[in-house]
Amino acid sequence: MTDAATSARVDAWLWAVRVYKTRSAATTACRAGHVRVNGEKAKAAQPVRPGDELRVRIAGFDRILIVRQPISKRVGAPLVATAVDERTPPRDPTPVVAQRDRGAGRPTKRERREIDRFRGRD
């Protein structure tokens, strides 16, 4: 088997499995240091092989992907599912933040105590 059949460029693979909408966006993310292959920062042309772990920072959190099959062309969604193993843990729900209506003025003494209790400043 040739090396081309057992590996693919990291930017092309990320584009092929629909992590990024365009290949140039995947290349830009690699240049910015948002993509790590097996813990090391990856350049766009770095090859990925089956078993490699990719950590991709998108929107402030990391997606953890395991390469099952190196592909470099866009394929259908069923083939994408066989090419990638998603290991990203579920996100924690964002905490509810109490907000007062804009223009409501200063909080009353009672509201102030409730705010302090909510923030844990008893």
C-alpha positions in Angstrom: 0.0 0.0 0.0 1.2 3.5 -0.8 1.7 6.2 1.8 -1.0 8.3 0.2 -3.6 5.6 0.9 -2.6 5.4 4.6 -2.5 9.1 5.3 -4.0 12.5 4.4 -3.2 16.1 5.1 -4.7 17.3 8.3 -6.4 20.4 6.8 -7.9 18.2 4.0 -9.1 15.6 6.5 -10.7 18.2 8.7 -12.5 19.7 5.7 -13.5 16.2 4.4 -15.1 15.2 7.7 -17.0 18.5 7.9 -15.2 20.0 10.9 -14.6 23.2 8.8 -16.7 24.5 6.0 -13.8 25.1 3.7 -10.3 23.8 3.3 -8.9 27.3 3.6 -10.6 27.7 7.0 -9.0 24.4 8.1 -5.6 25.7 6.9 -6.1 29.0 8.7 -7.0 27.2 11.9 -3.8 25.1 11.6 -1.7 28.2 11.1 -3.3 29.8 14.1 -2.4 26.9 16.3 -6.0 25.7 16.9 -5.3 22.1 15.7 -3.1 19.6 17.6 -2.2 16.1 16.4 -1.3 13.8 19.2 -0.6 16.7 21.5 1.6 18.7 19.1 0.7 21.8 17.1 0.0 20.8 13.6 0.9 22.4 10.3 -1.7 22.2 7.5 0.4 19.7 5.5 1.1 17.3 8.4 -0.2 13.8 7.6 -2.7 12.1 9.8 -3.0 8.3 10.0 -5.5 6.0 11.5 -5.4 6.2 15.3 -4.1 9.8 15.5 -5.9 12.0 18.0 -6.8 15.5 16.9 -7.8 18.3 19.2 -9.5 21.2 17.4 -10.4 24.4 19.2 -13.6 25.8 17.9 -15.7 28.5 19.6 -13.7 28.4 22.8 -13.8 24.6 23.5 -11.8 21.6 22.2 -13.3 18.9 20.0 -11.5 15.6 20.3 -11.4 13.5 17.2 -9.8 10.1 16.5 -8.9 9.4 12.9 -10.3 6.0 11.8 -9.8 6.4 8.1 -7.7 9.1 6.3 -9.8 10.8 3.6 -8.9 13.8 1.6 -12.0 14.4 -0.6 -15.5 15.4 0.5 -17.7 12.3 0.9 -21.2 11.5 2.0 -22.3 11.7 5.7 -22.4 7.9 6.1 -18.7 7.6 5.0 -17.8 10.5 7.3 -19.2 8.6 10.3 -16.8 5.7 9.5 -13.8 8.0 9.1 -14.0 9.8 12.4 -14.5 8.8 16.1 -15.9 11.7 18.1 -14.5 11.7 21.7 -15.6 15.2 22.7 -17.1 15.2 26.2 -20.6 16.8 26.5 -20.5 20.5 27.4 -21.6 21.7 30.8 -24.8 23.7 30.6 -24.1 27.4 31.0 -25.0 28.7 34.4 -28.1 30.8 34.7 -27.2 34.4 35.4 -29.8 36.6 37.1 -30.2 39.9 35.4 -32.2 43.0 36.4 -34.2 44.9 33.9 -32.3 47.7 32.3 -33.3 51.1 33.8 -34.9 49.5 36.9 -32.8 51.7 39.1 -30.8 50.7 42.2 -31.8 47.4 43.9 -33.8 47.6 47.0 -32.4 46.3 50.3 -34.3 43.1 49.9 -33.1 42.6 46.3 -29.6 43.4 47.3 -29.7 40.6 49.9 -31.1 38.2 47.3 -28.3 39.1 44.9 -25.7 38.5 47.7 -27.3 35.2 48.6 -27.3 34.1 44.9 -23.6 35.1 44.5 -22.7 33.3 47.8 -21.7 36.4 49.7 -23.8 35.7 52.8 
